[in-house]
Amino acid sequence: MRPQSLFHIRDSKLLNATFFLTPAEYETLRLIAHSSSPKEVCGLIGIIPLAQGDFRIRLYHTRNGSDVKNKFKINSSDLKKALTKAAKEGAGIAGCFHSHPRGLAKLSGTDRSAARKSRLRLWLVYAISVNKTGLYLTGRVCKTLRLSVRY
């Protein structure tokens, strides 16, 4: 299967799609985030197209290379490994994810600024304190996407 790219997909199609995350992947994200707190966890989001314009999300965990408590930086050696694994699974890299040890499952001002500077269109935030996850389409304006934990 050829990796899917989001760059050629219109925002309107993405806003109407549902993005599916398996319960096992959600649980892995939750456990890693809780065990790493107060440091943020991070990684890449891979997508695999499904029927009717929906997408399956794969999370590729990386080490957080930031020394700052409320920031994340994807470790460069882990980045290469994640890209290789995603390509083998037929997933196109579409974004990144990270945790918020405190606060909500929303993009912070720092997140929004980083999203605008990056070429990554999907950003997922897992809020540890409230056990919630938000998925966002970034660009000039950040928009909330439909995320379902099932598959």
Sequence and secondary structure as in RCSB ss.txt:
>XXXX:A:sequence
MRPQSLFHIRDSKLLNATFFLTPAEYETLRLIAHSSSPKEVCGLIGIIPLAQGDFRIRLYHTRNGSDVKNKFKIN
SSDLKKALTKAAKEGAGIAGCFHSHPRGLAKLSGTDRSAARKSRLRLWLVYAISVNKTGLYLTGRVCKTLRLSVR
Y
>XXXX:A:secstr
     STTS HHHHHH EEEE HHHHHHHHHHHHHHTTS  EEEEEEEE GGG EEEEEEEE B   STT   B 
HHHHHHHHHHHHHHT EEEEEEEEESSS SS  HHHHHHHHHSS  EEEEEETTTTEEEEEE SSS EE EEEE 
 
